[in-house]
Each structure stands twice: as C-alpha cells, then as structure tokens.
C-alpha cells in the first residue's frame, strides 16, 4: 500500500519541540478538513470534566471514530491543530502523545501539530480540542 502522507523534517530545520514533523507531503487525492474533536460521550455529555488524561483519551477516541467513518486511519492525517484552554496542560499532552501515538500510528514519525492557547472552547468543561486535515483513501 503506498504512503499517501509523508512526514518531513527538512535538512537545516530547527529540531521539532515535540512529537511532530515540520511538514507533511500529501499525494494527490481528496482532502478532509476534520472539525475539532472534543471529549464528548455518545450522549453528548463532557467526558472527564477537569481530568486532562480522560479528555485526551476521549478526544483521540472520537478522532479515531471520525477517521474510521471516513474510511481512513490516523496514518492519513496530514496535520493537527490543538487548542488548549490552559497552557499548563501542554506538558501532559506531550507525555500522553508519547505514550499513545505509537499505537495510533504505524510509523514513529507523526504529523505536524500547531498548538494554540485560547480563552475557552464551546463549553466551559472542555480542556482542549484537536482538529485535523487528512487525505482520503483511494
């Protein structure tokens, strides 16, 4: 199976400051722009209120469900954008990525990721949200 998304760290680029690559090259094909995934249960309630790890697990479970519904996997993701309500959660996010991304991705290199700290999300109880750009499967 050909690789449709290739992660690149160009020569001379400063070292990445986390588990991400500086760029992604996407082979020709349709692109999905995936809305920010939140820590939402099937009944619409917030999962893990004030518990960053519980929210992390649910956010990426919801992302995985969305990707699967599109007929793709995490390996089709070209880029993430992550929005935090509290900058203090960034270290926990990095540690949880290091722990969980190896089971989500086939490779040991991961998509580019931009981090933003914002005032709040759609509901007060959400601590962070992750959106993605992904390539469609053939």
C-alpha positions in Angstrom: 0.0 0.0 0.0 1.5 3.3 -1.0 2.1 6.1 1.6 -0.3 9.0 0.8 1.1 11.2 3.6 4.8 11.6 4.1 6.1 13.5 7.2 9.3 15.6 6.5 11.9 17.3 8.7 13.8 19.3 6.1 17.6 19.5 6.4 18.7 22.5 8.4 15.3 23.0 10.1 15.4 23.5 13.9 14.7 20.5 15.9 10.9 19.8 16.5 9.9 20.8 20.0 7.7 17.7 20.5 6.5 14.6 18.7 5.7 16.2 15.4 7.2 16.8 12.0 7.8 20.2 10.4 5.9 19.3 7.2 3.7 16.8 5.5 3.6 16.0 1.8 0.2 14.8 0.7 -0.1 12.7 -2.5 -2.8 13.8 -5.0 -6.3 12.9 -3.7 -9.2 14.3 -1.8 -8.5 16.1 1.5 -10.7 16.1 4.6 -10.9 19.0 6.9 -12.0 17.5 10.2 -13.6 19.6 12.8 -12.1 19.9 16.3 -12.8 16.8 18.3 -13.8 17.2 21.9 -14.2 15.0 24.9 -17.8 14.2 24.3 -19.6 11.0 25.2 -22.2 9.3 23.0 -25.0 11.0 25.0 -23.4 14.5 24.4 -22.1 14.9 27.9 -18.5 16.0 28.7 -16.2 13.1 29.5 -13.5 13.8 32.1 -14.5 17.2 33.4 -11.3 18.6 35.0 -9.4 15.4 34.1 -7.0 16.1 31.3 -5.9 12.5 30.7 -9.6 11.3 30.5 -10.3 14.1 28.0 -7.1 13.2 26.0 -8.2 9.6 25.6 -11.8 10.5 24.6 -10.7 13.3 22.2 -8.4 10.8 20.3 -11.1 8.0 20.5 -13.6 10.5 18.9 -11.0 11.4 16.3 -10.4 7.7 15.5 -14.1 7.1 15.2 -14.4 10.1 12.8 -11.5 8.9 10.7 -12.8 5.4 10.6 -16.2 6.7 9.5 -14.4 8.4 6.6 -12.7 5.1 5.7 -9.3 6.3 6.8 -6.9 5.9 9.8 -4.5 8.2 11.8 -1.9 7.4 9.1 -3.9 9.5 6.7 -3.7 12.6 8.9 -1.5 15.4 7.4 -1.8 17.9 10.2 -3.3 18.5 13.6 -4.2 21.8 15.3 -4.6 21.6 19.0 -6.4 24.2 21.1 -5.8 24.4 24.9 -7.7 26.4 27.5 -4.8 26.1 30.0 -1.2 26.3 28.9 -0.4 24.2 32.0 -1.9 21.1 30.1 0.6 21.2 27.3 3.2 19.1 29.2 0.6 16.5 30.0 -0.5 16.5 26.3 3.1 15.9 25.2 3.6 13.0 27.6 0.2 11.4 26.6 1.1 11.8 22.9 4.4 10.0 23.6 2.5 7.2 25.4 -0.4 6.7 23.0 0.7 7.8 19.5 2.8 4.7 18.8 -0.4 2.6 19.0 -2.4 5.1 16.8 0.2 5.5 14.0 2.1 2.8 12.1 5.2 4.9 11.9 7.3 6.5 14.7 7.1 9.9 13.0 4.0 12.0 13.5 2.1 14.7 11.7 2.8 18.4 12.1 0.9 19.9 15.0 0.2 23.5 15.8 -0.6 24.4 19.4 -2.8 27.4 20.4 -3.9 28.5 23.8 -7.3 30.2 23.8 -9.7 31.7 26.3 -12.3 28.9 26.1 -14.0 26.2 23.9 -17.7 25.7 23.1 -18.4 24.6 26.7 -16.5 25.6 29.9 -15.7 22.0 30.8 -13.7 21.2 27.8 -9.9 21.5 28.4 -8.7 21.0 24.8 -9.8 20.2 21.2 -7.9 18.7 18.2 -8.8 19.3 14.6 -7.2 17.6 11.6 -6.5 17.7 7.9 -6.3 14.2 6.4 -6.0 12.6 2.9 -8.9 10.4 1.7 -8.2 6.8 1.0 -8.1 5.7 -2.6 
